[in-house]
Amino acid sequence: MEIVPMRDLKNTVRIEELCKDSGKVFVTKNGYGRLVVMDIDYYRSIFEELEEAKVMYEGLQQMYSGKLKDGIKSNGRNER
């Protein structure tokens, strides 16, 4: 995990290198967290995982609420 003060954002080459190495850089101002700078590939992977988790959560909600049906039984077949 990389943490840099806000004044270091001027050195864009270093920030880019840090992002490539760790995926993300936490930026502080007066010692407190203010920003996160991310490598675009890291950003994409995070949001792909988030979208997958959302789909799984929605499926589980449907299953627990009884909105899902067994596909085999719904088609009139009871095969395995």
DOSEVEX-431064 format. One record per atom (N, C-alpha, C): x, y, z; atom name. Coordinates in nm, 4 decimals, decimal comma, m for minus. Layout:
BEGIN
NODE      east     north        up  atom
NODE         X         Y         Z    CA
...
***
This chain:
BEGIN
NODE      east     north        up  atom
NODE    0,0857   m0,1168    0,0000     N
NODE    0,0000    0,0000    0,0000    CA
NODE    0,0905    0,1233    0,0000     C
NODE    0,0657    0,2101   m0,0942     N
NODE    0,1443    0,3323   m0,1064    CA
NODE    0,0635    0,4514   m0,0563     C
NODE    0,1267    0,5327    0,0283     N
NODE    0,0640    0,6536    0,0792    CA
NODE    0,1583    0,7694    0,0505     C
NODE    0,1049    0,8722   m0,0138     N
NODE    0,1868    0,9900   m0,0462    CA
NODE    0,1117    1,1168   m0,0066     C
NODE    0,1871    1,2221    0,0295     N
NODE    0,1205    1,3500    0,0568    CA
NODE    0,0741    1,4152   m0,0731     C
NODE   m0,0269    1,4985   m0,0641     N
NODE   m0,0855    1,5618   m0,1813    CA
NODE    0,0183    1,6387   m0,2634     C
NODE    0,1142    1,7003   m0,1977     N
NODE    0,2156    1,7776   m0,2705    CA
NODE    0,2953    1,6911   m0,3691     C
NODE    0,3010    1,5589   m0,3442     N
NODE    0,3747    1,4690   m0,4334    CA
NODE    0,3006    1,4404   m0,5635     C
NODE    0,1757    1,4829   m0,5739     N
NODE    0,1008    1,4607   m0,6982    CA
NODE    0,1624    1,5361   m0,8153     C
NODE    0,2457    1,6348   m0,7851     N
NODE    0,3135    1,7096   m0,8923    CA
NODE    0,4076    1,6192   m0,9714     C
NODE    0,4604    1,5174   m0,9044     N
NODE    0,5527    1,4248   m0,9692    CA
NODE    0,4709    1,3109   m1,0315     C
NODE    0,4122    1,3383   m1,1464     N
NODE    0,3198    1,2434   m1,2085    CA
NODE    0,3871    1,1128   m1,2506     C
NODE    0,5134    1,1206   m1,2880     N
NODE    0,5843    0,9984   m1,3286    CA
NODE    0,5953    0,9026   m1,2098     C
NODE    0,6304    0,9553   m1,0936     N
NODE    0,6424    0,8710   m0,9740    CA
NODE    0,5067    0,8132   m0,9349     C
NODE    0,4034    0,8954   m0,9391     N
NODE    0,2695    0,8483   m0,9027    CA
NODE    0,2260    0,7365   m0,9976     C
NODE    0,2535    0,7550   m1,1258     N
NODE    0,2181    0,6514   m1,2236    CA
NODE    0,2932    0,5224   m1,1950     C
NODE    0,4207    0,5314   m1,1616     N
NODE    0,4991    0,4120   m1,1291    CA
NODE    0,4435    0,3418   m1,0052     C
NODE    0,4081    0,4208   m0,9040     N
NODE    0,3518    0,3622   m0,7823    CA
NODE    0,2201    0,2910   m0,8126     C
NODE    0,1385    0,3525   m0,8981     N
NODE    0,0103    0,2907   m0,9359    CA
NODE    0,0332    0,1609   m1,0121     C
NODE    0,1302    0,1601   m1,1015     N
NODE    0,1594    0,0373   m1,1779    CA
NODE    0,2051   m0,0735   m1,0839     C
NODE    0,2855   m0,0374   m0,9816     N
NODE    0,3390   m0,1376   m0,8898    CA
NODE    0,2335   m0,1934   m0,7948     C
NODE    0,1535   m0,1049   m0,7359     N
NODE    0,0609   m0,1508   m0,6318    CA
NODE   m0,0859   m0,1401   m0,6711     C
NODE   m0,1138   m0,0833   m0,7876     N
NODE   m0,2521   m0,0716   m0,8318    CA
NODE   m0,3204    0,0548   m0,7853     C
NODE   m0,2828    0,1010   m0,6658     N
NODE   m0,3476    0,2199   m0,6115    CA
NODE   m0,2514    0,2960   m0,5206     C
NODE   m0,2769    0,4258   m0,5095     N
NODE   m0,1977    0,5121   m0,4222    CA
NODE   m0,2953    0,5943   m0,3394     C
NODE   m0,2756    0,5941   m0,2097     N
NODE   m0,3565    0,6757   m0,1204    CA
NODE   m0,2881    0,8105   m0,1034     C
NODE   m0,3647    0,9176   m0,1173     N
NODE   m0,3107    1,0529   m0,1093    CA
NODE   m0,3648    1,1185    0,0173     C
NODE   m0,2732    1,1790    0,0932     N
NODE   m0,3125    1,2441    0,2174    CA
NODE   m0,2971    1,3951    0,2073     C
NODE   m0,3758    1,4645    0,2885     N
NODE   m0,3634    1,6093    0,3024    CA
NODE   m0,3670    1,6379    0,4517     C
NODE   m0,2638    1,7026    0,5003     N
NODE   m0,2501    1,7305    0,6444    CA
NODE   m0,2593    1,6034    0,7276     C
NODE   m0,2066    1,4938    0,6726     N
NODE   m0,2024    1,3678    0,7453    CA
NODE   m0,3291    1,2841    0,7397     C
NODE   m0,4307    1,3312    0,6701     N
NODE   m0,5567    1,2579    0,6608    CA
NODE   m0,5799    1,2117    0,5178     C
NODE   m0,6379    1,0952    0,5027     N
NODE   m0,6687    1,0418    0,3707    CA
NODE   m0,7667    1,1319    0,2961     C
NODE   m0,7352    1,1631    0,1705     N
NODE   m0,8208    1,2496    0,0902    CA
NODE   m0,8582    1,1886   m0,0437     C
NODE   m0,7647    1,1192   m0,1077     N
NODE   m0,7872    1,0689   m0,2430    CA
NODE   m0,7267    0,9301   m0,2593     C
NODE   m0,7740    0,8618   m0,3633     N
NODE   m0,7108    0,7381   m0,4077    CA
NODE   m0,6890    0,7524   m0,5575     C
NODE   m0,5672    0,7267   m0,6012     N
NODE   m0,5335    0,7281   m0,7434    CA
NODE   m0,5080    0,5836   m0,7829     C
NODE   m0,5721    0,5391   m0,8933     N
NODE   m0,5610    0,3988   m0,9327    CA
NODE   m0,5135    0,3828   m1,0759     C
NODE   m0,4424    0,2750   m1,0983     N
NODE   m0,4085    0,2312   m1,2325    CA
NODE   m0,5382    0,1893   m1,3011     C
NODE   m0,5533    0,2197   m1,4281     N
NODE   m0,6791    0,1920   m1,4986    CA
NODE   m0,7114    0,0424   m1,5018     C
NODE   m0,6108   m0,0427   m1,5155     N
NODE   m0,6360   m0,1872   m1,5157    CA
NODE   m0,6867   m0,2341   m1,3793     C
NODE   m0,6295   m0,1788   m1,2732     N
NODE   m0,6746   m0,2115   m1,1377    CA
NODE   m0,8191   m0,1653   m1,1195     C
NODE   m0,8486   m0,0458   m1,1647     N
NODE   m0,9842    0,0097   m1,1575    CA
NODE   m1,0842   m0,0808   m1,2288     C
NODE   m1,0497   m0,1224   m1,3484     N
NODE   m1,1397   m0,2107   m1,4248    CA
NODE   m1,1629   m0,3432   m1,3525     C
NODE   m1,0556   m0,4014   m1,2994     N
NODE   m1,0700   m0,5306   m1,2324    CA
NODE   m1,1571   m0,5185   m1,1075     C
NODE   m1,1430   m0,4086   m1,0345     N
NODE   m1,2250   m0,3870   m0,9154    CA
NODE   m1,3729   m0,3793   m0,9539     C
NODE   m1,4031   m0,3033   m1,0595     N
NODE   m1,5424   m0,2874   m1,0974    CA
NODE   m1,5994   m0,4115   m1,1637     C
NODE   m1,5170   m0,4926   m1,2281     N
NODE   m1,5655   m0,6207   m1,2800    CA
NODE   m1,6035   m0,7123   m1,1646     C
NODE   m1,5195   m0,7160   m1,0616     N
NODE   m1,5501   m0,7977   m0,9441    CA
NODE   m1,6752   m0,7462   m0,8729     C
NODE   m1,6886   m0,6160   m0,8656     N
NODE   m1,8056   m0,5569   m0,8023    CA
NODE   m1,9331   m0,5929   m0,8783     C
NODE   m1,9277   m0,5890   m1,0102     N
NODE   m2,0439   m0,6240   m1,0920    CA
NODE   m2,0795   m0,7725   m1,0746     C
NODE   m1,9778   m0,8586   m1,0699     N
NODE   m2,0025   m1,0011   m1,0475    CA
NODE   m2,0674   m1,0243   m0,9114     C
NODE   m2,0191   m0,9551   m0,8094     N
NODE   m2,0753   m0,9693   m0,6751    CA
NODE   m2,2205   m0,9206   m0,6728     C
NODE   m2,2486   m0,8146   m0,7456     N
NODE   m2,3855   m0,7615   m0,7520    CA
NODE   m2,4798   m0,8641   m0,8151     C
NODE   m2,4365   m0,9272   m0,9232     N
NODE   m2,5187   m1,0275   m0,9901    CA
NODE   m2,5418   m1,1466   m0,8970     C
NODE   m2,4379   m1,1886   m0,8279     N
NODE   m2,4518   m1,3008   m0,7333    CA
NODE   m2,5489   m1,2646   m0,6213     C
NODE   m2,5371   m1,1449   m0,5681     N
NODE   m2,6247   m1,0993   m0,4603    CA
NODE   m2,7704   m1,0972   m0,5066     C
NODE   m2,7934   m1,0436   m0,6263     N
NODE   m2,9299   m1,0394   m0,6788    CA
NODE   m2,9868   m1,1796   m0,6984     C
NODE   m2,9038   m1,2717   m0,7456     N
NODE   m2,9478   m1,4097   m0,7620    CA
NODE   m2,9824   m1,4751   m0,6292     C
NODE   m2,9001   m1,4492   m0,5279     N
NODE   m2,9289   m1,5038   m0,3957    CA
NODE   m3,0571   m1,4450   m0,3379     C
NODE   m3,0777   m1,3155   m0,3605     N
NODE   m3,2025   m1,2532   m0,3140    CA
NODE   m3,3230   m1,3206   m0,3785     C
NODE   m3,3154   m1,3463   m0,5076     N
NODE   m3,4261   m1,4124   m0,5775    CA
NODE   m3,4472   m1,5537   m0,5235     C
NODE   m3,3369   m1,6235   m0,4985     N
NODE   m3,3474   m1,7596   m0,4490    CA
NODE   m3,4139   m1,7623   m0,3114     C
NODE   m3,3698   m1,6750   m0,2222     N
NODE   m3,4247   m1,6748   m0,0867    CA
NODE   m3,5675   m1,6219   m0,0810     C
NODE   m3,6063   m1,5407   m0,1774     N
NODE   m3,7432   m1,4873   m0,1766    CA
NODE   m3,8409   m1,5806   m0,2467     C
NODE   m3,7898   m1,6903   m0,3046     N
NODE   m3,8758   m1,7878   m0,3704    CA
NODE   m3,9126   m1,7514   m0,5131     C
NODE   m3,8438   m1,6560   m0,5721     N
NODE   m3,8753   m1,6136   m0,7084    CA
NODE   m3,8112   m1,7042   m0,8141     C
NODE   m3,7196   m1,7893   m0,7735     N
NODE   m3,6550   m1,8806   m0,8683    CA
NODE   m3,7279   m2,0137   m0,8683     C
NODE   m3,7309   m2,0765   m0,9835     N
NODE   m3,7919   m2,2085   m0,9962    CA
NODE   m3,6869   m2,3050   m1,0475     C
NODE   m3,7050   m2,4291   m1,0120     N
NODE   m3,6183   m2,5343   m1,0622    CA
NODE   m3,6482   m2,5507   m1,2102     C
NODE   m3,5495   m2,5297   m1,2946     N
NODE   m3,5696   m2,5347   m1,4390    CA
NODE   m3,6188   m2,6700   m1,4889     C
NODE   m3,5707   m2,7772   m1,4323     N
NODE   m3,6113   m2,9110   m1,4748    CA
NODE   m3,7572   m2,9357   m1,4387     C
NODE   m3,7959   m2,9012   m1,3184     N
NODE   m3,9340   m2,9214   m1,2762    CA
NODE   m4,0285   m2,8285   m1,3514     C
NODE   m3,9849   m2,7096   m1,3845     N
NODE   m4,0688   m2,6144   m1,4562    CA
NODE   m4,0994   m2,6615   m1,5973     C
NODE   m4,0089   m2,7373   m1,6571     N
NODE   m4,0295   m2,7869   m1,7928    CA
NODE   m4,1073   m2,9177   m1,7958     C
NODE   m4,1478   m2,9652   m1,6827     N
NODE   m4,2248   m3,0883   m1,6780    CA
NODE   m4,1377   m3,2115   m1,6768     C
NODE   m4,0083   m3,1958   m1,6765     N
NODE   m3,9174   m3,3105   m1,6719    CA
NODE   m3,8592   m3,3209   m1,5320     C
NODE   m3,8356   m3,4370   m1,4896     N
NODE   m3,7770   m3,4578   m1,3582    CA
NODE   m3,6553   m3,5461   m1,3726     C
NODE   m3,5650   m3,5070   m1,4633     N
NODE   m3,4458   m3,5851   m1,4936    CA
NODE   m3,3251   m3,5269   m1,4212     C
NODE   m3,2261   m3,6058   m1,4053     N
NODE   m3,0989   m3,5580   m1,3502    CA
NODE   m2,9856   m3,6136   m1,4291     C
***
